[in-house]
Amino acid sequence: MRKVKITAGAVAIEAELLATPTATAIYDNLPIKSRASTWGEEVYFTTPVSVGREADARDVVQPGEIAFWVEGDSIAIGFGRTPISRGNEIRLAAPTNIWAKALDDVTRLKVVKAGDPVTVEAVD
């Protein structure tokens, strides 16, 4: 199974790629370098990847699901409430493609600040 390491500021998490077109597009564009943005308890960042919305795209994600925001060409990692969450759900800004599952605790991303450097690279 293919894996990536996402490093945002001082936090690094590994994720296992799912068998999706988005996962393939992201993997084919590695390494990716960007800058973090935050929105509530979500870290997101732009990528050189541009894909369409997949049939099973959704805006409410589970902890550890790594998403791709199609309209922003961005990877989005929700780890708690966002400004549009209802209750304790993790609701992203729009339906997103789920392309990977974190192998580490994504709540560690709480310390990431807007502007922090981000890299996504393949793990052997």
Secondary structure, 3 states (H helix, E strand, C coil): CCEEEEEECCEEEEEEECCCHHHHHHHHCCCEEEECEECCCEEEEECCCCCCCCCCCEEEECCCEEEEEHHHCEEEEECCCCCCCCCCCEEEEEEEEEEEEECCCHHHHHHCCCCCEEEEEEEC
